[in-house]
Amino acid sequence: MAGVLDAVDQRTQLVGQNRLELLLFRLDGNQMYGINVFKVREVLQCPKLTELPKRNPIVRGIAHIRGGTISVMDMALAMGSQPLDDIDNCFIIISEYNMAVQGFLVRSVERIVNLNWENIHPPPRGAGKDNYLTAVTEVDKKIVEIIDVEKILAEVSPMNENIGEGVIQVEKVEAPAQQEISVLIADDSSVARKQIKRCVEKLGVKTHVVNDGKQALDHLKELAEQGINPRDHYALLISDIEMPEMDGYTLTASIRDDARMAGFYIVLHTSLSGIFNQAMVEKVGADDFLAKFKPDELATLVQNRIDSVLTVES
């Protein structure tokens, strides 16, 4: 247990410093890719895979690892390239997204680098809407592409985005729509932004969407400079944690350090999970944490927050 607590303490030292650790890997070719270390459980030489009938072609098979079974997806194939060959000499990155564990087949794994989120940038506009990137950066004077894993997972195994029957409470939906209550959403994944926006707007609540933490903070500062406390303009902020330019931890800490934004309600909504993340959420002072993507839980959280706002106003 002491070792786990030491690791938590070591990771939380990065909070407020806007930093991340990136695992670098390659598919076929020289292009380098990256994935946040927080999402990686371990890296293994690819074990023997068992093929499944009627499987999605991106899933190369299932692997039996440490008493459990996980699906293994070909990262190259998922991104529209040719499938990786000679998979016995490939590696799998075992990761956890949205409370589920899966493996990604890659050609090779290079190393871990410690970077500043300020050096992580959105994909260039010329990349097009159908690219599989959330960001790009530079390591050793070479471009590293950070993959939108949530988009890959959404295509391989689409999530249920419907809000369960009985979750939406009519009396709570009508009031905020009439009183122009809105929700601010910050997320770098196009898939995640659409999921959250659709869920919140089904409640009859308006949304304002930005692509990263810096855009969110700039927007909130503009309100503050107009003499508007964000808490009087938005019922809450729903923010991802992993975002280029500025992550959700630093965004939260920056908001808490600005007296003009006192009392603004912040929810960190992320595919990251585990004890490290919870410790960081508490350290930066977020009001709540929610794992992606659970529409019923998100809808309930938003409804409860809006109900609390309306109660105070009345």
C-alpha positions as CSV (number, residue, x, y, z in Angstrom):
1,M,0.0,0.0,0.0
2,A,2.8,2.4,0.8
3,G,4.1,2.0,-2.8
4,V,0.7,2.9,-4.2
5,L,0.5,6.0,-2.0
6,D,4.0,7.1,-3.0
7,A,3.1,6.8,-6.6
8,V,-0.1,8.8,-6.1
9,D,2.0,11.5,-4.4
10,Q,4.5,11.5,-7.2
11,R,1.8,11.9,-9.8
12,T,-0.1,14.6,-8.0
13,Q,3.0,16.8,-7.9
14,L,2.3,17.4,-11.6
15,V,-1.0,18.9,-10.8
16,G,-1.1,22.6,-11.5
17,Q,2.1,22.3,-13.6
18,N,0.1,21.4,-16.7
19,R,2.3,18.4,-17.5
20,L,1.7,14.9,-18.7
21,E,3.7,11.7,-19.4
22,L,3.4,10.3,-22.9
23,L,4.1,6.7,-24.0
24,L,5.6,6.9,-27.5
25,F,5.0,4.0,-30.0
26,R,5.1,3.3,-33.7
27,L,2.9,1.5,-36.2
28,D,4.3,0.6,-39.6
29,G,6.6,3.4,-40.8
30,N,8.6,6.1,-39.0
31,Q,5.7,8.2,-37.7
32,M,5.7,8.4,-33.9
33,Y,2.4,8.3,-31.9
34,G,1.6,8.9,-28.3
35,I,-0.8,7.9,-25.6
36,N,-1.1,9.3,-22.0
37,V,0.6,7.0,-19.5
38,F,-2.3,7.4,-17.2
39,K,-4.4,5.3,-19.5
40,V,-1.7,2.5,-19.8
41,R,-1.7,-0.5,-17.5
42,E,1.2,-2.3,-19.1
43,V,2.9,-3.1,-22.3
44,L,3.5,-6.7,-23.4
45,Q,4.9,-8.7,-26.3
46,C,1.8,-9.7,-28.2
47,P,0.6,-13.1,-26.9
48,K,-1.2,-15.7,-29.0
49,L,-4.5,-14.3,-30.1
50,T,-7.7,-16.2,-30.5
51,E,-9.9,-15.1,-33.4
52,L,-13.6,-14.6,-32.9
53,P,-16.3,-15.3,-35.5
54,K,-18.2,-12.2,-36.8
55,R,-15.7,-9.9,-35.1
56,N,-15.1,-6.3,-36.1
57,P,-12.2,-6.5,-38.5
58,I,-10.3,-4.0,-36.4
59,V,-10.3,-6.5,-33.5
60,R,-7.5,-9.0,-34.4
61,G,-8.5,-11.3,-31.6
62,I,-8.7,-11.8,-27.9
63,A,-5.8,-12.4,-25.5
64,H,-5.8,-14.3,-22.2
65,I,-3.7,-12.2,-19.8
66,R,-3.3,-12.6,-16.0
67,G,-6.5,-14.7,-15.7
68,G,-8.6,-12.3,-17.8
69,T,-9.6,-11.9,-21.4
70,I,-9.3,-8.7,-23.4
71,S,-9.9,-7.7,-27.0
72,V,-6.9,-6.6,-29.0
73,M,-7.5,-3.9,-31.7
74,D,-5.1,-3.2,-34.5
75,M,-4.2,0.5,-34.1
76,A,-3.0,0.8,-37.7
77,L,-6.2,-0.8,-39.2
78,A,-8.4,1.4,-36.9
79,M,-6.8,4.5,-38.4
80,G,-7.4,3.4,-42.0
81,S,-3.9,1.9,-42.8
82,Q,-3.0,-1.6,-43.7
83,P,-3.1,-4.2,-40.8
84,L,0.1,-4.9,-39.0
85,D,1.7,-8.1,-40.1
86,D,4.0,-10.5,-38.1
87,I,2.0,-9.8,-35.0
88,D,4.0,-12.3,-33.0
89,N,6.8,-9.6,-33.0
90,C,4.4,-6.8,-32.3
91,F,3.4,-5.4,-28.9
92,I,0.1,-4.6,-27.2
93,I,-0.5,-1.6,-25.1
94,I,-3.1,-2.6,-22.4
95,S,-5.1,0.4,-21.5
96,E,-8.2,1.5,-19.6
97,Y,-10.8,3.8,-21.2
98,N,-14.2,4.5,-19.9
99,M,-13.9,1.9,-17.2
100,A,-13.1,-0.8,-19.7
101,V,-9.8,-2.6,-20.4
102,Q,-8.6,-3.3,-24.0
103,G,-5.4,-3.9,-25.9
104,F,-4.0,-2.0,-28.8
105,L,-1.7,-3.7,-31.2
106,V,1.4,-1.6,-32.2
107,R,4.6,-2.4,-34.0
108,S,7.0,-1.1,-31.3
109,V,7.0,0.9,-28.1
110,E,9.8,3.5,-27.7
111,R,9.8,5.3,-24.3
112,I,8.0,7.6,-22.0
113,V,8.5,11.4,-22.2
114,N,7.5,14.1,-19.7
115,L,5.9,17.1,-21.5
116,N,4.1,20.3,-20.8
117,W,0.5,20.5,-22.1
118,E,1.4,23.9,-23.5
119,N,3.5,22.1,-26.0
120,I,0.6,19.9,-27.0
121,H,-1.4,21.5,-29.8
122,P,-4.6,20.7,-31.7
123,P,-4.3,18.9,-35.0
124,P,-3.6,21.3,-38.0
125,R,-6.8,22.4,-39.7
126,G,-5.7,20.7,-42.9
127,A,-5.9,17.3,-41.2
128,G,-9.6,17.2,-41.9
129,K,-12.6,16.2,-39.8
130,D,-12.1,12.4,-40.3
131,N,-8.6,12.3,-38.7
132,Y,-7.9,10.2,-35.6
133,L,-5.9,12.8,-33.8
134,T,-6.7,14.8,-30.7
135,A,-3.4,16.6,-30.7
136,V,0.2,16.8,-32.0
137,T,3.5,17.7,-30.3
138,E,7.2,17.6,-31.0
139,V,9.8,15.3,-29.4
140,D,13.5,15.4,-30.5
141,K,12.5,17.6,-33.4
142,K,10.0,15.0,-34.8
143,I,6.2,15.3,-34.9
144,V,4.3,13.0,-32.5
145,E,0.6,12.4,-33.2
146,I,-1.6,11.8,-30.2
147,I,-4.5,9.5,-31.1
148,D,-8.1,10.0,-30.4
149,V,-8.7,6.6,-28.8
150,E,-12.2,7.5,-27.9
151,K,-13.1,7.9,-31.6
152,I,-11.6,4.5,-32.3
153,L,-13.6,2.9,-29.5
154,A,-16.8,4.6,-30.5
155,E,-16.4,3.1,-34.1
156,V,-15.5,-0.4,-32.9
157,S,-18.0,-0.6,-30.1
158,P,-20.5,2.3,-30.1
159,M,-21.7,3.4,-26.7
160,N,-25.3,3.7,-25.7
161,E,-25.9,7.4,-25.6
162,N,-29.6,7.2,-24.7
163,I,-30.8,8.5,-21.4
164,G,-32.7,5.9,-19.5
165,E,-36.5,6.1,-19.1
166,G,-37.4,8.0,-16.0
167,V,-34.0,9.7,-15.6
168,I,-35.2,13.0,-17.1
169,Q,-37.5,14.8,-14.6
170,V,-39.9,17.1,-16.5
171,E,-40.2,19.7,-13.7
172,K,-36.4,20.1,-13.7
173,V,-36.1,20.3,-17.5
174,E,-38.7,23.0,-18.2
175,A,-37.4,25.6,-15.6
176,P,-33.8,25.9,-16.8
177,A,-34.9,26.2,-20.5
178,Q,-37.1,29.1,-19.5
179,Q,-34.4,30.8,-17.4
180,E,-31.7,30.5,-20.0
181,I,-29.4,28.4,-17.8
182,S,-26.5,27.0,-19.8
183,V,-23.7,24.5,-19.4
184,L,-20.1,25.1,-20.5
185,I,-18.4,22.0,-22.1
186,A,-14.6,21.6,-22.7
187,D,-13.3,18.5,-24.5
188,D,-10.7,17.9,-27.2
189,S,-12.3,14.8,-28.6
190,S,-15.0,15.5,-31.2
191,V,-16.8,12.3,-30.3
192,A,-16.9,13.2,-26.6
193,R,-18.0,16.8,-27.3
194,K,-21.0,15.5,-29.4
195,Q,-21.9,12.9,-26.8
196,I,-21.9,15.4,-23.9
197,K,-23.7,18.1,-25.9
198,R,-26.5,15.8,-27.0
199,C,-27.0,14.4,-23.5
200,V,-27.2,17.9,-21.9
201,E,-29.4,19.3,-24.6
202,K,-31.9,16.4,-24.2
203,L,-32.5,18.0,-20.7
204,G,-33.6,21.2,-22.4
205,V,-30.4,23.0,-21.4
206,K,-28.3,25.1,-23.7
207,T,-24.6,24.5,-24.1
208,H,-21.5,26.4,-25.1
209,V,-18.7,24.1,-26.3
210,V,-15.0,24.7,-26.5
211,N,-12.1,22.4,-27.6
212,D,-9.6,22.7,-24.8
213,G,-8.8,24.1,-21.4
214,K,-7.2,27.3,-22.7
215,Q,-10.2,28.1,-24.8
216,A,-12.4,27.6,-21.7
217,L,-10.3,29.7,-19.5
218,D,-10.0,32.5,-22.1
219,H,-13.8,32.5,-22.4
220,L,-14.3,32.6,-18.6
221,K,-11.9,35.5,-18.3
222,E,-13.7,37.4,-21.0
223,L,-16.9,37.1,-18.9
224,A,-15.1,38.1,-15.7
225,E,-13.6,41.2,-17.5
226,Q,-17.2,42.2,-18.3
227,G,-18.1,41.9,-14.6
228,I,-19.9,38.6,-15.0
229,N,-19.1,35.8,-12.5
230,P,-19.2,32.5,-14.6
231,R,-21.4,30.9,-11.9
232,D,-24.1,33.5,-12.8
233,H,-23.8,32.6,-16.5
234,Y,-23.3,28.8,-16.4
235,A,-24.8,26.3,-14.1
236,L,-21.6,24.3,-14.3
237,L,-18.5,23.5,-16.4
238,I,-18.1,19.9,-17.6
239,S,-14.4,19.5,-18.5
240,D,-12.3,16.7,-19.9
241,I,-8.9,16.3,-18.2
242,E,-6.6,15.5,-21.2
243,M,-6.6,18.5,-23.5
244,P,-4.0,20.3,-25.6
245,E,-2.7,23.7,-24.5
246,M,-4.2,23.3,-21.0
247,D,-5.4,20.2,-19.2
248,G,-8.5,20.0,-17.0
249,Y,-6.5,20.0,-13.8
250,T,-4.7,23.2,-14.6
251,L,-8.0,24.8,-15.9
252,T,-9.6,24.0,-12.5
253,A,-6.7,25.3,-10.5
254,S,-6.6,28.5,-12.6
255,I,-10.4,29.0,-12.0
256,R,-9.9,28.5,-8.3
257,D,-7.1,31.0,-8.2
258,D,-9.3,33.7,-9.8
259,A,-11.5,35.5,-7.2
260,R,-13.7,36.7,-10.0
261,M,-14.8,33.1,-10.6
262,A,-15.6,32.3,-7.0
263,G,-18.1,29.5,-6.5
264,F,-18.1,28.3,-10.1
265,Y,-19.1,24.6,-10.2
266,I,-16.7,22.4,-12.0
267,V,-17.1,18.7,-13.0
268,L,-14.1,16.8,-14.4
269,H,-15.5,14.3,-16.9
270,T,-12.9,11.9,-18.2
271,S,-12.0,8.4,-19.5
272,L,-9.1,8.4,-17.1
273,S,-9.8,6.4,-13.9
274,G,-8.3,5.1,-10.8
275,I,-6.8,6.4,-7.5
276,F,-4.4,8.7,-9.2
277,N,-7.1,10.6,-10.9
278,Q,-9.3,10.9,-7.8
279,A,-6.4,12.2,-5.8
280,M,-5.7,14.9,-8.4
281,V,-9.4,15.9,-8.6
282,E,-9.4,16.5,-4.9
283,K,-6.1,18.4,-5.0
284,V,-7.2,21.0,-7.6
285,G,-10.6,21.6,-6.0
286,A,-13.1,20.3,-8.6
287,D,-16.6,19.9,-7.2
288,D,-17.3,16.5,-8.8
289,F,-15.8,13.8,-10.9
290,L,-17.6,11.6,-13.5
291,A,-16.2,8.8,-15.6
292,K,-17.0,8.8,-19.3
293,F,-19.4,8.0,-20.8
294,K,-22.5,7.3,-18.7
295,P,-25.5,9.3,-20.0
296,D,-27.8,8.5,-17.1
297,E,-25.2,9.6,-14.5
298,L,-24.3,12.7,-16.5
299,A,-27.9,13.7,-16.9
300,T,-28.7,13.1,-13.2
301,L,-25.6,15.2,-12.2
302,V,-26.6,18.1,-14.5
303,Q,-30.2,18.0,-13.4
304,N,-29.2,18.0,-9.7
305,R,-26.9,20.9,-10.2
306,I,-29.5,23.0,-12.1
307,D,-32.1,22.2,-9.4
308,S,-29.7,23.4,-6.8
309,V,-29.1,26.7,-8.8
310,L,-32.8,27.3,-9.2
311,T,-33.5,26.6,-5.5
312,V,-30.9,29.2,-4.5
313,E,-32.3,31.8,-7.0
314,S,-35.9,31.3,-5.8
